[in-house]
Amino acid sequence: MRERDGTSLGHLDERTAVLMLHGRSVPVLAGFDLDFKSYSWADALARAGYDVFMMDLQGSGLSPRPKMDDPRNVNPAQQSLLKPRPPGFTPGLPNYRFQLTNSISDRDDLNAVVEWIIRERGVKKVAFIGWSAAAFTMGPYAVKNPGKVSSLFLLAPIFPPEGTSKAPDPLPQPGFPTFVSTKEGTWKGWGSEVHCEGQREDEMRDKLWDAIMKSDPVGSTWGPVGEGLNRIRNFARWGWNKTTAGQGGVLGERVPVLIAYGEYDRQVNTSSEDPEFNFSVAALYNAIAGDHKLMVKLACAGHSLVWEMQHKNVHNLSKHWLKHLKVDGKTQGIFDMNTNGDISPAP
C-alpha cells in the first residue's frame, strides 16, 4: 500500500480517505503514482487535500507474489519469452498448477485495507476509485459493504452483464499462477487505441515500463537483458454482473457511482459469444438500480487514458466528484467530455 496524505494542506474541512485500486496488469506505482510531469493521479488528489491510499492486490506490484517467483509457474504458452533462461529453468509444466487468487481472496485483501484506513485514520467511510478490472473487486465489495464505502468512481470498468454469479468448483482453479508480457507486446496493446494527434506522449513508453519494473524486482530480471518482463497474476473471477450491480438498490443509492471511459476504449465494450468476456459500460450504467449514477465518455481517449492527454481532465473530474458527487450539477445522466474538459449531455 502507498499513501499520499494531503490533509495537512487544509483544503478540506475533515479528513477524506480515498482508496485507489489497479486493474489486471498494471501496479499502482505505474497506474496512479507515475513520477512523470503531471501524470500522478494520487498526487493531484493529495494536493486537493485528500488522504490518498493505493493498494496492490496479492500477486501484483510490490505485494507478496507466492508461487510467482518460480519461472516454471509461468503460463506454458509464454515460457518462450523467458530468454535468456533464468538459472536452472527448463520449460515445462508449472509445479503449482493452479490460478493464484480469486474473487474471495481479492475482496478479503480489499477489506483488510479498508478496515485499516477506517481504524487508523478515524474516518467513517472510504471513497473508492478503481480502474479497469478493479471493478470486479470494488463493485461487489461496495454492494456488500455500503457502510464502509462513501462513493464509487469506476474508470474504464470491466463489466460482463451476463457473467456468472457462482464460484467455480474446485477452488483454487486449475491453471498456472503467472502470465508475462514484454515491453513491446504491452505497448502494442496500449497503442492500438490511439487515434488523435497528441493523444499520448512518446516518452510514456519508457516511463511506464520503468515504473512497472520498479514494482517487480523479480520480473525485471527475466526476459531480455535490461528490459525485463511484466508478471501478471492469474485469478479466477465471478460475482460481478447485472444481478450484482442492481442488488438491493445499493449502487446508485447508498453508494453513488460515477463511470468514466474513453471513446476509443475497445476493452470495456466488446462483442463476444462468451458471456464472461462480453463487456459493456452502458450495461453497467443500466444495471445500477439507484438514481445517483452518472456516466462520462471522454473524447480522444482509450483504456489507458490515465497516461494520455485527457489525464488532467480525469483528475479534475474525480476531484469534483469526491467533493460534490455530481457532474455538471446533476446526480444522474450520461455526458460527453471534450479534450478541454467541457462537459455536455450525451446525444
SVG drawing of the C-alpha trace seen along z (x, -y; Angstrom):
<svg xmlns="http://www.w3.org/2000/svg" viewBox="-33 -25 55 55">
<polyline fill="none" stroke="black" stroke-width="0.4" points="0.0,0.0 1.2,-3.5 -0.1,-6.8 -0.1,-10.4 -1.7,-12.4 -2.7,-15.8 -4.8,-16.6 -2.2,-19.0 -2.8,-21.4 -6.1,-22.5 -8.3,-22.3 -11.0,-20.2 -13.0,-20.6 -12.4,-17.0 -10.2,-14.1 -11.5,-12.3 -9.8,-9.0 -9.6,-7.8 -8.6,-4.2 -7.3,-3.5 -7.2,0.0 -5.4,1.1 -6.6,3.2 -5.4,6.6 -1.8,5.9 -0.5,2.5 0.6,1.9 -0.3,-1.2 3.1,-2.8 2.7,-3.0 -1.1,-3.4 -1.8,-6.0 1.5,-7.5 3.7,-7.8 6.6,-10.1 6.4,-12.0 5.2,-15.5 1.5,-15.8 0.5,-12.2 0.3,-11.2 -3.4,-11.0 -2.7,-10.3 -0.6,-13.4 -3.3,-15.5 -5.9,-14.3 -3.5,-14.8 -2.8,-18.4 -6.6,-18.9 -6.5,-17.8 -7.4,-14.1 -5.7,-11.3 -5.0,-9.0 -4.2,-5.3 -3.2,-3.0 -3.1,0.8 -1.7,3.7 -3.7,6.9 -1.8,10.1 0.2,11.1 0.6,7.5 3.2,4.8 5.1,4.9 2.6,7.2 3.5,10.7 3.7,12.9 3.5,16.5 4.2,19.2 5.1,16.5 8.9,16.2 9.5,19.7 9.8,19.2 8.3,22.7 5.0,21.3 4.7,19.0 2.0,19.8 3.5,22.7 2.4,20.9 4.6,17.9 7.7,19.6 9.5,18.9 9.6,15.3 12.0,16.2 15.1,15.6 17.8,15.8 16.6,18.5 16.7,17.8 19.3,20.1 18.0,23.6 14.9,23.0 13.7,25.7 10.5,25.0 7.7,27.4 4.5,27.7 4.2,25.5 4.9,27.1 2.0,25.1 -0.9,25.9 -3.5,23.5 -4.6,19.9 -3.1,17.7 -6.1,15.8 -9.8,15.4 -12.7,13.0 -12.9,14.1 -9.2,13.5 -9.2,10.2 -12.2,8.9 -10.5,10.0 -7.4,8.1 -9.5,5.0 -11.4,5.4 -8.2,5.6 -7.0,2.3 -10.4,0.6 -10.7,1.6 -7.1,0.4 -7.8,-3.0 -11.0,-3.4 -9.3,-2.4 -6.0,-4.2 -7.3,-7.4 -10.5,-7.8 -12.8,-8.0 -16.3,-6.5 -16.1,-5.5 -13.7,-5.3 -14.2,-6.7 -13.3,-4.2 -11.5,-4.8 -11.0,-1.7 -9.5,-1.3 -10.4,1.4 -10.6,4.9 -10.7,3.2 -14.4,3.2 -14.5,6.9 -13.4,6.3 -14.7,2.8 -18.1,3.2 -19.3,6.3 -17.5,5.1 -19.4,1.9 -22.7,3.7 -22.0,5.9 -20.4,3.2 -22.2,-0.2 -21.5,-1.2 -17.8,-1.3 -17.9,-2.9 -18.9,-6.5 -18.8,-6.6 -17.5,-4.6 -15.6,-6.1 -15.0,-3.5 -12.6,-4.4 -12.9,-2.2 -14.7,0.6 -14.7,4.1 -18.3,5.4 -19.8,8.6 -23.6,8.1 -24.2,11.9 -21.2,13.1 -21.6,15.9 -22.5,15.4 -21.3,18.8 -17.8,19.6 -16.1,22.2 -15.6,25.6 -13.0,26.6 -11.0,23.7 -8.3,23.0 -8.9,23.3 -6.6,25.4 -4.1,23.5 -1.0,21.6 -0.1,18.5 1.6,16.2 1.2,14.5 4.0,12.4 4.2,9.6 7.0,7.9 7.6,4.2 6.8,4.4 3.7,6.5 2.4,4.3 2.9,1.1 1.3,2.6 -1.9,3.3 -1.9,-0.2 -1.1,-1.9 -4.0,-0.3 -6.4,-2.8 -4.5,-6.0 -6.4,-7.9 -5.9,-11.5 -2.9,-13.8 -1.0,-14.2 -3.2,-11.6 -0.1,-10.1 3.5,-11.3 6.2,-9.3 8.2,-9.3 5.4,-7.4 6.5,-4.1 9.8,-4.2 8.4,-6.0 5.7,-3.4 7.8,-0.4 10.4,-1.7 7.7,-2.2 6.3,1.3 9.8,2.8 10.4,0.9 7.4,2.6 8.7,6.1 12.3,6.9 12.0,10.4 10.2,9.9 12.7,7.1 15.4,9.7 13.6,12.0 13.4,11.9 15.5,9.5 18.5,8.2 18.0,4.6 14.2,4.8 12.5,7.5 9.0,8.9 5.8,7.7 4.5,10.5 0.7,10.6 -1.2,12.7 -3.8,15.3 -7.0,15.1 -10.5,16.6 -13.4,14.2 -17.1,14.3 -20.0,12.4 -19.8,9.1 -22.8,8.8 -26.1,7.1 -27.6,9.0 -24.8,7.9 -24.8,4.3 -28.6,4.0 -28.7,6.0 -30.7,4.3 -30.5,1.0 -27.3,0.3 -25.3,-1.1 -26.7,-4.5 -28.4,-4.9 -26.4,-4.2 -23.2,-4.3 -23.3,-6.9 -21.5,-5.8 -19.6,-7.6 -18.5,-5.7 -15.9,-7.3 -14.3,-5.8 -12.6,-6.8 -14.3,-6.9 -11.7,-4.6 -11.6,-2.1 -12.0,1.3 -11.6,3.3 -14.7,2.1 -17.0,2.6 -16.6,5.9 -18.6,8.4 -18.0,11.9 -20.1,15.0 -18.6,15.9 -20.7,14.0 -17.6,13.9 -15.8,11.7 -18.7,9.7 -18.2,6.4 -20.3,3.2 -20.1,-0.1 -23.6,-1.1 -24.9,2.2 -23.3,1.3 -24.9,-2.1 -28.3,-0.5 -27.9,2.3 -27.3,-0.1 -30.7,-0.3 -30.3,-3.6 -30.8,-7.0 -27.5,-8.5 -25.4,-7.4 -23.5,-9.2 -21.5,-8.2 -19.0,-10.3 -17.3,-9.4 -14.0,-11.2 -13.1,-12.2 -9.7,-11.2 -9.1,-8.6 -8.5,-4.9 -8.4,-2.3 -5.1,-3.8 -6.4,-7.3 -4.6,-7.9 -1.4,-8.2 -2.9,-10.3 -3.8,-13.9 -7.1,-13.5 -5.3,-12.6 -5.7,-16.1 -9.4,-16.1 -9.7,-12.7 -8.0,-14.1 -10.3,-17.1 -13.4,-15.0 -12.5,-12.8 -11.8,-15.8 -15.2,-17.4 -16.9,-14.0 -15.3,-13.5 -16.3,-17.0 -19.8,-17.3 -20.9,-13.8 -22.2,-15.5 -21.4,-16.1 -22.5,-19.4 -24.7,-19.9 -26.5,-16.7 -26.6,-13.4 -27.9,-11.3 -27.2,-11.2 -24.9,-10.4 -22.4,-13.0 -19.5,-13.6 -16.3,-15.4 -14.1,-17.0 -10.3,-17.5 -10.8,-20.9 -12.7,-19.3 -16.0,-20.7 -19.0,-18.5 -22.3,-18.3 -25.2,-15.9 -24.7,-13.0 -27.0,-13.0"/>
</svg>
